[in-house]
């Protein structure tokens, strides 16, 4: 690091320590909470702004905290923003896909090759345009909505894409539930889970696609694969139903035989 950089970091470290000293006494750090969250929670204005949105985000729910994205030392207030500890800060607009793509590698590729990605730096959206910067929500079709899409264009194309994907979403959810039920019954579901996982990935790759024809065609292909998977599950379900029926008859036959035997014994004992 050059001298000006060291001086800038030095002042930042001093400011962090002073603010942590002068700020109101905060409660003991909660389990998993970083000094970033603890310090920002005692501030106001722009510094406080990211805390609550992050606390309600899918990132927080999965234990992804400030340092996982922005770097720095999450346990040392004096070095929280030290570049030598990996502090990155916030990326510039054109760097956002690469910033988020450190974790979301496949999704980054889908975005970059889409019409949205090709418009990066030319007025096109970035990851935070739709997903937010700190209030990150779970990726579902709910993110494709009129309020978000009409920030840049009409909702017509997005509506068509969402409608084409809704049936796939419902089928994926239904099949996942059935597989979980079979697993609970002791069925070896691993090969079927792999098939479902593969189709879910194909489906997820469409989230950043804005070509309506491609989305419709790919959704139709995924639907065929899911129908084949559903047929396999229906066969397993039918076999289990037959076994249950056979089991009921077997138990009934055993009870009847026991009852007849008891009656015979009583008859001959008289």
N, C-alpha and C positions, 0 to 999 in steps of 0.2 A: 504494500500500500504506500502511496506517495505521502509526503509530509502534510499537504492540505487535507487529505483524507483522514489522516490520523488526528489532526486538530479538530475536524468536524466531528469525528467519532468521540473524541475526548469531551467536547462540549455536550454532545448528546448524552454521554454517560453521566456527566455532572448533573445535567438537568433531570435525568431519570432518578438519580439518587436523591436530589433535593426535593423533587415532587413526592417521592415515596416517603420522605421524612416529614414533609409538611402536610401531607394529605391526612384526612381523618383516619383514625385507627380502624383498619378493616378487620372483619372476622378472620379467624384462622383459615388458612387456605384449604379449600375443599379438596377432597381426593381427586387427583387428576387435573386440578386447576393450575394454570401456569402463572408466573409473575406477570406475564403480559395481561392476562384477564384481571388479575388482582389489582394491578396498577391502573389500568384503563377504567375499571369499575368505580374507582374513587374520583375520577375526573368528570368533566362536563364538556358540553359542546361536541366538537368534532372528535375528540379523543374518546369520548364515551360512546359515540354513535354505533360502532361495530359490535359492542358487547351483547346487547339483547338480541339483535338479529342472529348472531352466531349461536347464542344459547338455545334458540329454537330451531336450529338448522339440522339437516341430516348429517352434517360434518360433526357437530357436537354430539349427536346421538351415537355416532360411531367412533368417538374418541379422537377426532381430527381437530387439533387445536391450532392456535396462531402460528407457532413455530413450524408446524408441518407444512405450511404454505409459505410463510414469510421468512423462515429460518431464524437464526439467533439462538440465544441460550434461554430456555424456558424456566430455568431454576435460579438464575442469577440476574437480579434487577440491573446491576451495574453493567452487565455484558449482554443484556437482552437484545440490544441493537448493534452489537459488535460484528462488523463484517468478517472479522477473523474467526468468529464463531458461526459463520454461515448466514448472517443476516442478509436478506435480499430486499426487504421492503416491498413496495407495491410495483408491479410491472407497468410499463407504458402500454397504451392501447393495443398496438400491433404485437406486443409480446405476451398478451394474455393467453392465447391458445397454447403457446409453448409452456407458459407458467402452470396452467391447469393440467396440461398434457403430461407433466412429469408423473402424475398418478394415472390419469385417464388417457392412456397411450392410444388405444384403439379408437376411442371417441374423438381424440384430437385428429387422427387421420381421416375419420369420417367428415369432420367439420371442415378441415382444410381443403378437401376435394369437392365440397359442396359449393353451390352458388353463393352462399353466405360467406364461406371461407375465402373464396376467390375475390370477394369484395372487401376483404380485410384492409383497413387503412384507406379505403375509398368511400367511406360512409356506411359500410356494411356492419352488421352486428358482431359482437364478440361473445364469448361465453357468458359474461356477466349481464349482457343485455337481456337474456332470457332467464338465466339461472340465478342472477343476483350475485353480489360480491361476498356477502357474509351470511345472508339469510337463505343459504342454499337449501332448496327443497328436493325431496326425492324425485328422481326423474320418472315422470309418468306422462300420460297423454294430457293431463291437466295443464301442463306447461304450454301446450299448443292451444291457446285461447285468444279470443278476439281482442282483449285488452292488451296483451303483449304483442301480438302480431301487427296490430294496426298502428303501432308506434312508427312503423316504417312503410307499410303497404296495406292493401285491402286484405280482408280475412278469407276471401273466396278460395284461393289455392290451399291455404292452411286448413280450411274446413274440409275440403275434399280429401286431403292427406289424412287428417284425423279420422274421418269416417272410414277410410279404407283400412286403418290400423286398429280400430276399436274392436272389431270381431276377433282379430288375432290376439289382442290383449286379453279378452274374455276367455278365449279358448286356452291360452297359455296358463292363465290362473286356474281354470277348472281342472286341467290335466295335472298341474302341479299339486293341487289338493288331493286328487285321486291317487297319485303316486305316493304321497305322504301317508295316506290311509292304508295302502297296500304294504308299505314299509312297516307300518305298525302291526300288520298281521303276519310279519315274518317273510314276506315275499322279497326275492332278490330283485330290487328295482334299479340297480346301478346301471345296467345297459340302457334301460328306458330313460333314466335320468340324464344320461349323456346325450341321448337323442333329443330330449326336450331342451337341454342346455344349448345344444347346437342351434336349434331353431329360435330360441330366445335371443341368441347373439345375432342371428340374421335379422330378426325383428328390430333389435336395438339399433342396428346399423342404419335403419331407415329414419331414425329420429332427426337426423340432420340433413336428410335428403329432401330437396324441394321440387324434384321432378315428379309431377303427379302420375305420369304414365309409368315410370319406373317403380314408384311406390305401389301402385295397383298391381303391376305384374309380379313384383316380388312378394307382395302380400298373398297373392293367389297361389304362388309356388309354396310358400310357407304353410298355407292352409291345407294343401294336399298332403304335405308331410305330417301335419298335426292330425289330419283325418286318419292317416295310416297308423299313427301312434294310438289314437283313440280306439281304433279297431282292435289293436293288441290288448289294450286295457279292458275293453268290453269282453274279449275272449277270456281273460283272467277272471273277470267278474262273474262270467257265466260258469266257469269251472268251479269257482268258489261256491256259487249258489247251488250247483249240483251236488257238491261235496256236503254242503250243509243239509240239503234235502235227504241225501243218502244217510247222513249221520243221524238225522231225526228218525228215519225209518229203522235204522239199526238199533237205536236206543229203544224205540217203541217195540220192536220185535223182541229185544232182550227182556224188556219188562213183561211183555205178554207171555214169553216162554217161562219166566220166573213165576208169574201168576198161575199158569197152568200146572207147573211143577208143584206149587204149593197146594193147589186144589187136589191134585192126584195124591199127594202125601196124606192130606186130610181124609180123602176117600178111603184109602187102604188102611189107615190107622184106626178106623172105626170097627 
